[in-house]
Amino acid sequence: MGLIKNFEFGEKALRLRWELTATNIFDHPNWSNPATNISTVAQVGVISGVGGVQGASTGDKPWQREFRMGVRLEW
């Protein structure tokens, strides 16, 4: 989720852009896939932790809510 606001000064010669982005905004867990190794029957189908997309720039992250704010000046 994100919010963006542009501020223009003068005749479009100077512009300030403010943005706020958030990941996992609802702060819910993204569970990992269940175990599928049938050699350990007691563990089949057990979800042992949180998963999600690890180390990627898109998708559901496995950790808590995170915010990022940025300001950009264009002239």
N, C-alpha and C positions, 0 to 999 in steps of 0.2 A: 504494500500500500504506500502511496506517496502523495505529498502535497507540494505544489510548486506555485510560486508567486513571482511575477516579473514586475519590476519598477522601472519606468522610463523617465529620464531626466532630459529636458530640452527637446529638440526636434529629432528624437531617436538617435542622437549622437552618443548617448551614454545610457547603458542599461545594466541594472543589477538584478540578478536572478537568485532567489532563495529557495532551497528545496529541503524537504524532510522526507526520508524514506524509512520504512520499517519492514522487518521480516518477522514471520511468525507472530503477527499482530494479535491473534487470539490466544497465544501462549498455550497451545495444546500440544501434547506429545505426538511425535511422528514415529510410530513403532517400527522396528525392523521386521524383516520377514521371519516367519517361524522356522525352527530347525526342521530339516528334511532328511537327515541321515538316519536310515532305518536300522543301522547296526546298533544304535543306542536307542532302544524302543522307548525308554522312559522319557527321553528328551524330544521325541517327534511331536511337532506341533507347538512346542513351547517357544514363546517370544521372550528373549532374554534381555532386551534393552531397547533403546531408541535407535532409529536408523535415519532414513532420509538420504538426501544427496550429500555426500561428504566430499569436501574439497572442490565442489563445483560452484559456479557463480549463479546458477539458476535452480529453482525447485525448492522444496520444503527442507529447511535446515533442521537438524536434530536437536538443537539447543534452544535456549530460552529466547524471549523477545529481544530484538535488537533494533536500535534506532541509529540513523546517520543523518547528519545535517551538513549542508554545504552552501556556500555563497560564491557566486561567480560574477565578475565585473567585466562587461564588454564595452569597448569603445571603438 
